[in-house]
Amino acid sequence: MEVLNRPELTHLQVGENLKILQIKALAGMGMPKHHSTKEAVIVVQKGKAILNTKDTEYLLEKGSSMLVPAGLEHSLTILEEFEAVAIMAKDCNINFNN
């Protein structure tokens, strides 16, 4: 049996043009390199994580938000129990590099 070590992504709402995903993760989890096909807004509700890009690390913590450009390859490292929402176009896809 495989142990899940990635954040849980759940569709909260899908509207005419936008969708909202809930992101939940425990400390020590991570999300491997990926990108979205369209820009996305991340709004952190709880905890801390590091969003890693090729050139920069961004601290995501409760109350912060970030606009992630389309096509930006990044990974996520969870530092503290983490909850956030991702708001993106309805036809946006998340593509993992593996």
MMTF fields as JSON, N, C-alpha, C and O atoms, coordinates in Angstrom:
{
  "mmtfVersion": "1.0.0",
  "mmtfProducer": "UNKNOWN",
  "numBonds": 391,
  "numAtoms": 392,
  "numGroups": 98,
  "numChains": 1,
  "numModels": 1,
  "chainsPerModel": [1],
  "groupsPerChain": [98],
  "chainIdList": ["A"],
  "bondAtomList": [4, 2, 8, 6, 12, 10, 16, 14, 20, 18, 24, 22, 28, 26, 32, 30, 36, 34, 40, 38, 44, 42, 48, 46, 52, 50, 56, 54, 60, 58, 64, 62, 68, 66, 72, 70, 76, 74, 80, 78, 84, 82, 88, 86, 92, 90, 96, 94, 100, 98, 104, 102, 108, 106, 112, 110, 116, 114, 120, 118, 124, 122, 128, 126, 132, 130, 136, 134, 140, 138, 144, 142, 148, 146, 152, 150, 156, 154, 160, 158, 164, 162, 168, 166, 172, 170, 176, 174, 180, 178, 184, 182, 188, 186, 192, 190, 196, 194, 200, 198, 204, 202, 208, 206, 212, 210, 216, 214, 220, 218, 224, 222, 228, 226, 232, 230, 236, 234, 240, 238, 244, 242, 248, 246, 252, 250, 256, 254, 260, 258, 264, 262, 268, 266, 272, 270, 276, 274, 280, 278, 284, 282, 288, 286, 292, 290, 296, 294, 300, 298, 304, 302, 308, 306, 312, 310, 316, 314, 320, 318, 324, 322, 328, 326, 332, 330, 336, 334, 340, 338, 344, 342, 348, 346, 352, 350, 356, 354, 360, 358, 364, 362, 368, 366, 372, 370, 376, 374, 380, 378, 384, 382, 388, 386],
  "bondOrderList": [1, 1, 1, 1, 1, 1, 1, 1, 1, 1, 1, 1, 1, 1, 1, 1, 1, 1, 1, 1, 1, 1, 1, 1, 1, 1, 1, 1, 1, 1, 1, 1, 1, 1, 1, 1, 1, 1, 1, 1, 1, 1, 1, 1, 1, 1, 1, 1, 1, 1, 1, 1, 1, 1, 1, 1, 1, 1, 1, 1, 1, 1, 1, 1, 1, 1, 1, 1, 1, 1, 1, 1, 1, 1, 1, 1, 1, 1, 1, 1, 1, 1, 1, 1, 1, 1, 1, 1, 1, 1, 1, 1, 1, 1, 1, 1, 1],
  "groupList": [{"groupName": "MET", "atomNameList": ["N", "CA", "C", "O"], "elementList": ["N", "C", "C", "O"], "formalChargeList": [0, 0, 0, 0], "bondAtomList": [1, 0, 2, 1, 3, 2], "bondOrderList": [1, 1, 2], "singleLetterCode": "M", "chemCompType": "L-PEPTIDE LINKING"}, {"groupName": "GLU", "atomNameList": ["N", "CA", "C", "O"], "elementList": ["N", "C", "C", "O"], "formalChargeList": [0, 0, 0, 0], "bondAtomList": [1, 0, 2, 1, 3, 2], "bondOrderList": [1, 1, 2], "singleLetterCode": "E", "chemCompType": "L-PEPTIDE LINKING"}, {"groupName": "VAL", "atomNameList": ["N", "CA", "C", "O"], "elementList": ["N", "C", "C", "O"], "formalChargeList": [0, 0, 0, 0], "bondAtomList": [1, 0, 2, 1, 3, 2], "bondOrderList": [1, 1, 2], "singleLetterCode": "V", "chemCompType": "L-PEPTIDE LINKING"}, {"groupName": "LEU", "atomNameList": ["N", "CA", "C", "O"], "elementList": ["N", "C", "C", "O"], "formalChargeList": [0, 0, 0, 0], "bondAtomList": [1, 0, 2, 1, 3, 2], "bondOrderList": [1, 1, 2], "singleLetterCode": "L", "chemCompType": "L-PEPTIDE LINKING"}, {"groupName": "ASN", "atomNameList": ["N", "CA", "C", "O"], "elementList": ["N", "C", "C", "O"], "formalChargeList": [0, 0, 0, 0], "bondAtomList": [1, 0, 2, 1, 3, 2], "bondOrderList": [1, 1, 2], "singleLetterCode": "N", "chemCompType": "L-PEPTIDE LINKING"}, {"groupName": "ARG", "atomNameList": ["N", "CA", "C", "O"], "elementList": ["N", "C", "C", "O"], "formalChargeList": [0, 0, 0, 0], "bondAtomList": [1, 0, 2, 1, 3, 2], "bondOrderList": [1, 1, 2], "singleLetterCode": "R", "chemCompType": "L-PEPTIDE LINKING"}, {"groupName": "PRO", "atomNameList": ["N", "CA", "C", "O"], "elementList": ["N", "C", "C", "O"], "formalChargeList": [0, 0, 0, 0], "bondAtomList": [1, 0, 2, 1, 3, 2], "bondOrderList": [1, 1, 2], "singleLetterCode": "P", "chemCompType": "L-PEPTIDE LINKING"}, {"groupName": "THR", "atomNameList": ["N", "CA", "C", "O"], "elementList": ["N", "C", "C", "O"], "formalChargeList": [0, 0, 0, 0], "bondAtomList": [1, 0, 2, 1, 3, 2], "bondOrderList": [1, 1, 2], "singleLetterCode": "T", "chemCompType": "L-PEPTIDE LINKING"}, {"groupName": "HIS", "atomNameList": ["N", "CA", "C", "O"], "elementList": ["N", "C", "C", "O"], "formalChargeList": [0, 0, 0, 0], "bondAtomList": [1, 0, 2, 1, 3, 2], "bondOrderList": [1, 1, 2], "singleLetterCode": "H", "chemCompType": "L-PEPTIDE LINKING"}, {"groupName": "GLN", "atomNameList": ["N", "CA", "C", "O"], "elementList": ["N", "C", "C", "O"], "formalChargeList": [0, 0, 0, 0], "bondAtomList": [1, 0, 2, 1, 3, 2], "bondOrderList": [1, 1, 2], "singleLetterCode": "Q", "chemCompType": "L-PEPTIDE LINKING"}, {"groupName": "GLY", "atomNameList": ["N", "CA", "C", "O"], "elementList": ["N", "C", "C", "O"], "formalChargeList": [0, 0, 0, 0], "bondAtomList": [1, 0, 2, 1, 3, 2], "bondOrderList": [1, 1, 2], "singleLetterCode": "G", "chemCompType": "PEPTIDE LINKING"}, {"groupName": "LYS", "atomNameList": ["N", "CA", "C", "O"], "elementList": ["N", "C", "C", "O"], "formalChargeList": [0, 0, 0, 0], "bondAtomList": [1, 0, 2, 1, 3, 2], "bondOrderList": [1, 1, 2], "singleLetterCode": "K", "chemCompType": "L-PEPTIDE LINKING"}, {"groupName": "ILE", "atomNameList": ["N", "CA", "C", "O"], "elementList": ["N", "C", "C", "O"], "formalChargeList": [0, 0, 0, 0], "bondAtomList": [1, 0, 2, 1, 3, 2], "bondOrderList": [1, 1, 2], "singleLetterCode": "I", "chemCompType": "L-PEPTIDE LINKING"}, {"groupName": "ALA", "atomNameList": ["N", "CA", "C", "O"], "elementList": ["N", "C", "C", "O"], "formalChargeList": [0, 0, 0, 0], "bondAtomList": [1, 0, 2, 1, 3, 2], "bondOrderList": [1, 1, 2], "singleLetterCode": "A", "chemCompType": "L-PEPTIDE LINKING"}, {"groupName": "SER", "atomNameList": ["N", "CA", "C", "O"], "elementList": ["N", "C", "C", "O"], "formalChargeList": [0, 0, 0, 0], "bondAtomList": [1, 0, 2, 1, 3, 2], "bondOrderList": [1, 1, 2], "singleLetterCode": "S", "chemCompType": "L-PEPTIDE LINKING"}, {"groupName": "ASP", "atomNameList": ["N", "CA", "C", "O"], "elementList": ["N", "C", "C", "O"], "formalChargeList": [0, 0, 0, 0], "bondAtomList": [1, 0, 2, 1, 3, 2], "bondOrderList": [1, 1, 2], "singleLetterCode": "D", "chemCompType": "L-PEPTIDE LINKING"}, {"groupName": "TYR", "atomNameList": ["N", "CA", "C", "O"], "elementList": ["N", "C", "C", "O"], "formalChargeList": [0, 0, 0, 0], "bondAtomList": [1, 0, 2, 1, 3, 2], "bondOrderList": [1, 1, 2], "singleLetterCode": "Y", "chemCompType": "L-PEPTIDE LINKING"}, {"groupName": "PHE", "atomNameList": ["N", "CA", "C", "O"], "elementList": ["N", "C", "C", "O"], "formalChargeList": [0, 0, 0, 0], "bondAtomList": [1, 0, 2, 1, 3, 2], "bondOrderList": [1, 1, 2], "singleLetterCode": "F", "chemCompType": "L-PEPTIDE LINKING"}, {"groupName": "CYS", "atomNameList": ["N", "CA", "C", "O"], "elementList": ["N", "C", "C", "O"], "formalChargeList": [0, 0, 0, 0], "bondAtomList": [1, 0, 2, 1, 3, 2], "bondOrderList": [1, 1, 2], "singleLetterCode": "C", "chemCompType": "L-PEPTIDE LINKING"}],
  "groupTypeList": [0, 1, 2, 3, 4, 5, 6, 1, 3, 7, 8, 3, 9, 2, 10, 1, 4, 3, 11, 12, 3, 9, 12, 11, 13, 3, 13, 10, 0, 10, 0, 6, 11, 8, 8, 14, 7, 11, 1, 13, 2, 12, 2, 2, 9, 11, 10, 11, 13, 12, 3, 4, 7, 11, 15, 7, 1, 16, 3, 3, 1, 11, 10, 14, 14, 0, 3, 2, 6, 13, 10, 3, 1, 8, 14, 3, 7, 12, 3, 1, 1, 17, 1, 13, 2, 13, 12, 0, 13, 11, 15, 18, 4, 12, 4, 17, 4, 4],
  "groupIdList": [1, 2, 3, 4, 5, 6, 7, 8, 9, 10, 11, 12, 13, 14, 15, 16, 17, 18, 19, 20, 21, 22, 23, 24, 25, 26, 27, 28, 29, 30, 31, 32, 33, 34, 35, 36, 37, 38, 39, 40, 41, 42, 43, 44, 45, 46, 47, 48, 49, 50, 51, 52, 53, 54, 55, 56, 57, 58, 59, 60, 61, 62, 63, 64, 65, 66, 67, 68, 69, 70, 71, 72, 73, 74, 75, 76, 77, 78, 79, 80, 81, 82, 83, 84, 85, 86, 87, 88, 89, 90, 91, 92, 93, 94, 95, 96, 97, 98],
  "secStructList": [7, 7, 7, 7, 7, 1, 7, 3, 3, 3, 3, 3, 3, 3, 7, 1, 1, 3, 3, 3, 3, 3, 3, 3, 3, 7, 6, 6, 7, 3, 3, 3, 3, 3, 3, 3, 1, 1, 7, 3, 3, 3, 3, 3, 3, 3, 3, 3, 3, 3, 3, 3, 7, 1, 1, 7, 3, 3, 3, 3, 3, 6, 6, 7, 3, 3, 3, 3, 7, 6, 6, 7, 7, 3, 3, 3, 3, 3, 3, 3, 3, 3, 3, 3, 3, 3, 3, 3, 3, 6, 6, 7, 7, 3, 3, 3, 7, 7],
  "xCoordList": [0.848, 0.0, 0.892, 1.81, 0.627, 1.401, 0.907, -0.298, 1.833, 1.483, 1.421, 2.353, 0.332, 0.154, 1.012, 0.845, 1.931, 2.792, 2.646, 3.526, 1.539, 1.264, 0.053, -0.811, -0.011, -1.206, -2.468, -2.429, -3.57, -4.875, -5.485, -5.56, -5.92, -6.575, -8.028, -8.324, -8.938, -10.369, -11.053, -10.82, -11.897, -12.686, -13.774, -14.613, -13.757, -14.793, -15.97, -17.128, -15.659, -16.704, -16.202, -15.019, -17.121, -16.831, -17.945, -19.12, -17.539, -18.51, -18.468, -17.926, -19.044, -19.073, -17.666, -17.337, -16.829, -15.499, -14.352, -13.218, -14.637, -13.598, -13.871, -14.999, -12.8, -12.952, -12.091, -11.094, -12.49, -11.764, -11.381, -12.227, -10.072, -9.56, -9.11, -8.488, -9.41, -8.912, -7.631, -7.583, -6.592, -5.317, -5.124, -5.155, -4.926, -4.68, -3.466, -3.325, -2.58, -1.377, -0.842, -1.054, -0.155, 0.506, 1.968, 2.536, 2.572, 3.996, 4.807, 4.552, 5.774, 6.627, 6.177, 6.947, 4.94, 4.464, 5.057, 5.605, 4.935, 5.402, 4.662, 4.074, 4.697, 4.115, 5.25, 5.927, 5.47, 6.597, 6.418, 5.371, 7.453, 7.421, 6.195, 5.855, 5.55, 4.351, 4.147, 4.857, 3.189, 2.794, 1.312, 0.737, 0.715, -0.674, -0.698, 0.18, -1.707, -1.796, -2.289, -2.17, -2.834, -3.26, -2.87, -2.583, -2.858, -2.462, -3.458, -4.626, -2.967, -3.784, -3.461, -2.343, -4.443, -4.265, -4.316, -5.259, -3.3, -3.248, -3.504, -2.834, -4.472, -4.781, -4.609, -5.322, -3.662, -3.328, -4.237, -4.366, -4.861, -5.786, -5.164, -5.593, -4.136, -3.549, -2.16, -1.924, -1.239, 0.064, 1.099, 0.959, 2.166, 3.283, 3.792, 3.791, 4.231, 4.836, 5.818, 5.75, 6.722, 7.658, 7.292, 7.224, 7.058, 6.853, 8.195, 8.718, 8.75, 10.081, 9.976, 9.288, 10.66, 10.79, 12.264, 13.09, 12.582, 13.973, 14.885, 16.019, 14.401, 15.239, 14.944, 15.784, 13.763, 13.336, 12.525, 11.896, 12.553, 11.676, 10.725, 11.14, 9.458, 8.443, 7.829, 7.419, 7.763, 7.102, 5.609, 5.177, 4.833, 3.374, 2.943, 3.225, 2.261, 1.789, 0.409, -0.047, -0.258, -1.628, -1.796, -1.034, -2.814, -3.119, -2.422, -2.757, -1.463, -0.76, -1.455, -2.229, -1.156, -1.664, -0.565, 0.397, -0.725, 0.284, -0.386, -1.232, -0.006, -0.428, 0.652, 1.787, 0.302, 1.245, 1.019, -0.048, 2.016, 1.851, 1.67, 2.171, 0.958, 0.795, 2.166, 3.035, 2.345, 3.575, 4.755, 5.802, 4.627, 5.741, 5.935, 5.083, 7.048, 7.344, 7.699, 8.542, 7.049, 7.299, 6.966, 6.275, 7.478, 7.158, 6.755, 6.928, 6.217, 5.737, 6.266, 6.18, 6.817, 7.301, 6.499, 6.497, 5.824, 4.958, 5.77, 6.389, 5.763, 6.497, 5.624, 6.072, 4.37, 3.392, 2.069, 1.809, 1.225, -0.082, -0.664, -0.759, -1.054, -1.31, -2.685, -3.118, -3.366, -4.63, -4.63, -4.257, -5.052, -5.129, -6.19, -6.627, -6.597, -7.443, -6.684, -5.922, -6.91, -6.356, -7.538, -8.462, -7.499, -8.572, -7.99, -6.966, -8.652, -8.114, -9.246, -10.392, -8.911, -9.887, -10.425, -9.707, -11.677, -12.334, -11.579, -11.525, -10.994, -10.3, -8.797, -8.054, -8.349, -6.94, -6.629, -7.428, -5.479, -5.029, -3.717, -2.92, -3.501, -2.235, -1.485, -1.962, -0.313, 0.487, 1.737, 2.537, 1.904, 3.084, 4.156, 3.85, 5.404, 6.535, 6.85, 7.641, 6.27, 6.608, 5.629, 5.789],
  "yCoordList": [-1.182, 0.0, 1.243, 1.348, 2.183, 3.412, 4.431, 4.626, 5.069, 6.106, 7.438, 7.798, 8.163, 9.446, 10.497, 10.756, 11.106, 12.144, 13.448, 14.308, 13.594, 14.803, 15.502, 14.864, 16.815, 17.539, 17.005, 16.488, 17.141, 16.736, 17.919, 19.017, 17.717, 18.75, 18.356, 17.254, 19.265, 18.998, 20.15, 21.312, 19.841, 20.886, 21.357, 20.566, 22.649, 23.208, 23.727, 23.456, 24.477, 25.04, 25.142, 25.375, 24.963, 25.183, 26.065, 25.695, 27.246, 28.188, 28.209, 27.303, 29.244, 29.379, 29.594, 29.064, 30.384, 30.707, 30.315, 30.155, 30.161, 29.901, 28.625, 28.136, 28.093, 26.988, 27.276, 27.993, 26.705, 26.866, 25.481, 24.601, 25.309, 24.055, 24.287, 25.308, 23.368, 23.394, 22.574, 21.468, 23.119, 22.429, 22.189, 23.133, 20.932, 20.585, 19.668, 18.747, 19.94, 19.119, 19.163, 20.133, 18.111, 18.042, 18.446, 18.359, 18.888, 19.235, 18.063, 16.912, 18.354, 17.33, 16.832, 16.193, 17.12, 16.732, 17.674, 18.727, 17.278, 18.126, 17.829, 16.76, 18.776, 18.609, 18.736, 19.764, 17.718, 17.756, 18.844, 19.487, 19.033, 20.078, 19.932, 18.847, 21.077, 21.122, 22.55, 23.462, 22.742, 24.08, 24.052, 22.997, 25.235, 25.342, 25.931, 26.707, 25.552, 26.005, 27.442, 28.067, 27.96, 29.371, 29.894, 29.111, 31.222, 31.76, 31.352, 31.079, 31.318, 30.92, 31.819, 32.315, 32.017, 32.773, 31.781, 30.998, 31.813, 30.981, 31.884, 32.904, 31.515, 32.26, 31.299, 30.301, 31.61, 30.709, 30.99, 32.131, 29.936, 30.039, 29.579, 29.993, 28.709, 28.128, 27.611, 27.1, 27.737, 27.092, 27.834, 29.021, 27.085, 27.653, 26.638, 25.431, 27.164, 26.336, 27.194, 28.423, 26.53, 27.206, 26.811, 25.625, 27.805, 27.582, 27.829, 28.943, 26.785, 26.837, 26.944, 26.146, 27.934, 28.029, 27.83, 27.641, 27.872, 27.7, 28.728, 28.41, 29.959, 31.063, 31.573, 32.248, 31.265, 31.929, 30.993, 30.049, 31.276, 30.618, 31.661, 32.764, 31.313, 32.214, 31.567, 30.408, 32.312, 31.829, 32.086, 33.223, 31.033, 31.144, 30.879, 29.813, 31.838, 31.653, 32.249, 33.023, 31.882, 32.303, 33.795, 34.635, 34.095, 35.477, 35.965, 37.036, 35.208, 35.656, 35.114, 34.159, 35.748, 35.283, 35.438, 36.183, 34.723, 34.781, 34.531, 33.646, 35.312, 35.092, 34.252, 34.703, 33.041, 32.13, 32.213, 31.839, 32.7, 32.835, 31.487, 30.462, 31.506, 30.304, 29.792, 30.569, 28.488, 27.865, 27.93, 27.356, 28.615, 28.706, 27.357, 26.928, 26.692, 25.421, 25.685, 26.531, 24.954, 25.142, 23.87, 22.978, 23.819, 22.733, 23.362, 24.564, 22.546, 23.047, 22.154, 20.928, 22.774, 22.07, 22.567, 23.765, 21.674, 22.058, 22.099, 21.108, 23.266, 23.452, 23.216, 22.631, 23.675, 23.507, 23.102, 23.414, 22.404, 21.995, 23.137, 24.266, 22.844, 23.868, 23.715, 22.614, 24.855, 24.908, 26.168, 27.24, 26.037, 27.177, 26.888, 25.749, 27.927, 27.744, 28.251, 29.215, 27.58, 27.997, 28.369, 27.576, 29.571, 30.064, 30.193, 30.845, 29.567, 29.556, 29.424, 29.159, 29.611, 29.442, 28.014, 27.068, 27.874, 26.572, 25.566, 24.38, 26.041, 25.138, 25.038, 24.508, 25.54, 25.456, 24.038, 23.427, 23.528, 22.204, 22.333, 23.232, 21.423, 21.329, 20.137, 19.004, 20.4, 19.358, 19.076, 19.976, 17.812, 17.395, 16.955, 16.459, 17.136, 16.846, 15.368, 14.988, 14.525, 13.094, 12.294, 11.081],
  "zCoordList": [0.0, 0.0, 0.0, 0.814, -0.907, -1.013, 0.017, 0.178, 0.701, 1.666, 0.931, 0.213, 1.11, 0.445, 1.126, 2.317, 0.381, 0.937, 0.16, 0.21, -0.553, -1.319, -0.732, -0.13, -0.908, -0.465, -1.139, -2.255, -0.44, -0.958, -1.701, -1.149, -2.934, -3.74, -3.933, -4.394, -3.578, -3.683, -4.401, -4.069, -5.383, -6.038, -5.075, -4.644, -4.739, -3.867, -4.681, -4.362, -5.737, -6.579, -8.013, -8.26, -8.947, -10.355, -10.894, -10.891, -11.358, -11.901, -13.411, -14.043, -13.982, -15.433, -16.004, -17.065, -15.288, -15.786, -14.856, -15.307, -13.569, -12.58, -11.798, -11.745, -11.187, -10.244, -9.025, -9.108, -7.892, -6.633, -6.131, -5.968, -5.888, -5.331, -3.894, -3.602, -3.003, -1.63, -1.601, -2.137, -0.973, -0.801, 0.689, 1.478, 1.081, 2.482, 2.543, 1.739, 3.525, 3.648, 5.072, 5.8, 5.45, 6.746, 6.598, 5.509, 7.695, 7.693, 7.16, 7.516, 6.316, 5.748, 4.388, 3.671, 4.03, 2.702, 1.658, 1.987, 0.41, -0.673, -1.955, -2.119, -2.851, -4.168, -5.177, -5.21, -5.997, -6.935, -7.997, -8.076, -8.803, -9.823, -10.721, -11.192, -10.933, -11.762, -12.246, -11.822, -13.121, -13.559, -13.925, -14.192, -13.929, -14.365, -15.773, -16.15, -16.535, -17.917, -18.023, -19.077, -16.947, -16.874, -15.501, -14.595, -15.34, -14.039, -12.961, -13.238, -11.729, -10.584, -9.392, -9.259, -8.54, -7.303, -6.145, -6.038, -5.277, -4.081, -2.882, -2.719, -2.038, -0.818, 0.359, 0.466, 1.235, 2.341, 3.533, 3.976, 4.043, 5.172, 6.483, 7.56, 6.388, 7.604, 7.283, 6.188, 8.228, 8.123, 7.302, 7.008, 6.931, 6.179, 5.166, 5.409, 4.013, 2.979, 2.193, 2.216, 1.504, 0.602, -0.818, -1.144, -1.66, -3.081, -3.748, -3.717, -4.35, -4.961, -6.474, -7.11, -7.054, -8.504, -8.837, -7.944, -10.108, -10.533, -9.875, -9.517, -9.712, -9.244, -7.841, -7.247, -7.294, -6.054, -5.169, -5.646, -3.868, -2.902, -2.339, -1.984, -2.26, -1.71, -0.48, -0.524, 0.618, 1.828, 1.71, 1.518, 1.823, 1.851, 3.282, 3.829, 3.891, 5.263, 5.424, 4.583, 6.517, 6.77, 6.467, 6.945, 5.66, 5.314, 4.053, 3.548, 3.532, 2.323, 1.08, 1.139, -0.033, -1.314, -2.358, -2.165, -3.462, -4.522, -5.852, -5.979, -6.84, -8.21, -8.886, -9.043, -9.281, -9.917, -11.435, -11.92, -12.182, -13.631, -14.332, -13.871, -15.435, -16.254, -16.687, -17.083, -16.607, -17.077, -16.129, -16.429, -14.979, -14.032, -13.342, -12.564, -13.625, -12.981, -11.524, -11.225, -10.618, -9.195, -8.425, -8.918, -7.205, -6.287, -4.963, -4.757, -4.07, -2.788, -1.68, -1.766, -0.634, 0.546, 1.74, 2.024, 2.436, 3.553, 4.843, 5.23, 5.508, 6.761, 7.987, 8.973, 7.921, 9.005, 8.375, 7.213, 9.145, 8.617, 7.792, 8.272, 6.551, 5.541, 4.922, 4.584, 4.781, 4.051, 3.214, 3.689, 1.959, 1.053, 0.003, -0.158, -0.707, -1.875, -3.094, -3.019, -4.213, -5.497, -6.38, -6.568, -6.914, -7.773, -9.178, -9.377, -10.146, -11.511, -12.518, -12.154, -13.78, -14.854, -14.854, -14.528, -15.218, -15.231, -16.104, -15.78, -17.214, -18.13, -17.859, -18.684, -16.712, -16.318, -15.839, -15.129, -16.227, -15.785, -15.026, -15.292, -14.077, -13.354, -13.938, -13.879, -14.499, -15.135, -14.322, -14.066, -13.915, -13.171, -14.149, -15.233, -13.768, -14.66, -14.778, -15.642, -13.953, -14.017, -14.818, -14.956]
}
